[in-house]
């Protein structure tokens, strides 16, 4: 007796995707750091190859026996020297990359903090356009615009409710105004 085959789901349904809030801040610096790491690894591999070829040639083509020490020890010294140089250059490059990345983030965070400060003070007046066009700032400004519209609708609905209460409107009209206000508040 055979069991029914499980339903096949499309393979693309479980594909992982990277969602960037702001590509200029998140994606390109990351691509630059990865490219830098690959270039540093390639350069250190080339330097190690060049130095080890020199040591092998020196060991193979010795005409006169001179005491240069064990060959394995010389290979280890050259390898550690190249590895140390790679580590130093890598740390310096990553420190520079972190500084550039922080500088770019701080530029955006200044404008974003201004929007957050206005929101914290419940100031939903129109926002001045920033000189730095960033996706995260556009998202924050769009949210503030939606909230500004929602608050205007709430004010209008509250005014209608006050008018209905002061005019001794029917309970049905008052209930409709309260339900409309409740929808806007949720």
GIBEL-V632802 format. One record per residue. N is the residue number from 1. RES is the residue in one small letter. SS is DSSP state (~ for helix, > for strand, _ for the rest). PSI is psi in degrees with one decimal (* if undefined). Layout:
n: [N	N]
res: [RES	RES]
ss: [SS	SS]
psi: [PSI	PSI]
This chain:
n: [1	2	3	4	5	6	7	8	9	10	11	12	13	14	15	16	17	18	19	20	21	22	23	24	25	26	27	28	29	30	31	32	33	34	35	36	37	38	39	40	41	42	43	44	45	46	47	48	49	50	51	52	53	54	55	56	57	58	59	60	61	62	63	64	65	66	67	68	69	70	71	72	73	74	75	76	77	78	79	80	81	82	83	84	85	86	87	88	89	90	91	92	93	94	95	96	97	98	99	100	101	102	103	104	105	106	107	108	109	110	111	112	113	114	115	116	117	118	119	120	121	122	123	124	125	126	127	128	129	130	131	132	133	134	135	136	137	138	139	140	141	142	143	144	145	146	147	148	149	150	151	152	153	154	155	156	157	158	159	160	161	162	163	164	165	166	167	168	169	170	171	172	173	174	175	176	177	178	179	180	181	182	183	184	185	186]
res: [x	x	x	x	x	x	x	x	x	x	x	x	x	x	x	x	x	x	x	x	x	x	x	x	x	x	x	x	x	x	x	x	x	x	x	x	x	x	x	x	x	x	x	x	x	x	x	x	x	x	x	x	x	x	x	x	x	x	x	x	x	x	x	x	x	x	x	x	x	x	x	x	x	x	x	x	x	x	x	x	x	x	x	x	x	x	x	x	x	x	x	x	x	x	x	x	x	x	x	x	x	x	x	x	x	x	x	x	x	x	x	x	x	x	x	x	x	x	x	x	x	x	x	x	x	x	x	x	x	x	x	x	x	x	x	x	x	x	x	x	x	x	x	x	x	x	x	x	x	x	x	x	x	x	x	x	x	x	x	x	x	x	x	x	x	x	x	x	x	x	x	x	x	x	x	x	x	x	x	x	x	x	x	x	x	x]
ss: [_	_	_	_	_	_	_	_	_	_	~	~	~	~	_	_	_	_	_	_	_	_	~	~	~	~	~	~	~	~	~	~	~	~	~	~	~	~	~	~	~	~	~	~	~	~	~	~	~	~	~	~	~	~	~	~	~	~	~	~	_	_	_	_	_	_	_	_	_	_	~	~	~	~	~	~	~	~	~	~	~	~	~	~	~	~	~	~	~	~	~	~	~	~	~	~	~	~	~	~	~	~	~	~	~	~	~	~	~	~	~	~	~	~	~	~	~	~	~	~	_	_	_	_	_	_	_	_	_	_	_	_	_	_	~	~	~	~	~	~	~	~	~	~	~	~	~	~	~	~	~	~	~	~	~	~	~	~	~	~	~	~	~	~	~	~	_	_	_	_	~	~	~	~	~	~	~	~	~	~	~	~	~	~	~	_]
psi: [127.0	147.1	148.8	145.5	138.7	148.6	131.2	130.4	148.1	142.4	-31.6	-10.8	-28.4	17.1	129.9	141.5	146.6	122.7	113.7	138.4	-41.4	104.8	-36.2	-26.1	-39.9	-41.0	-55.5	-39.0	-35.3	-42.6	-39.9	-41.2	-42.5	-42.3	-42.2	-43.6	-41.6	-42.8	-41.0	-41.1	-41.5	-42.4	-41.4	-34.9	-42.6	-43.9	-42.0	-43.1	-46.2	-44.5	-41.0	-36.0	-40.4	-43.6	-39.4	-45.9	-40.4	-38.8	-37.4	-41.6	33.6	125.5	-47.6	139.1	113.6	150.8	105.3	0.3	171.0	137.9	-40.0	-38.2	-38.0	-38.7	-43.2	-42.7	-45.5	-41.4	-43.6	-33.0	-45.0	-41.8	-40.8	-43.5	-42.3	-44.2	-43.0	-47.9	-38.1	-44.1	-42.7	-45.4	-40.6	-33.5	-41.4	-43.9	-41.1	-38.2	-44.8	-44.7	-45.3	-40.1	-45.9	-40.3	-41.1	-33.8	-43.8	-39.0	-28.5	-49.7	-40.6	-40.4	-34.7	-43.0	-41.1	-40.0	-42.9	-39.4	-40.2	-34.2	6.1	33.6	101.1	32.8	168.9	142.3	137.1	140.6	133.5	156.1	-26.8	111.9	105.6	147.1	-41.0	-35.0	-36.7	-39.6	-43.4	-42.1	-38.0	-40.1	-43.7	-37.4	-41.2	-42.6	-37.6	-44.1	-42.1	-42.2	-36.0	-40.6	-37.1	-44.6	-43.6	-41.0	-37.7	-40.5	-41.2	-40.3	-43.0	-40.3	-39.4	-40.2	-43.1	-22.9	8.5	52.3	166.9	159.9	-28.1	-44.6	-40.7	-44.1	-42.0	-40.7	-40.0	-41.0	-41.1	-41.5	-39.5	-40.5	-40.0	-32.1	-19.8	*]
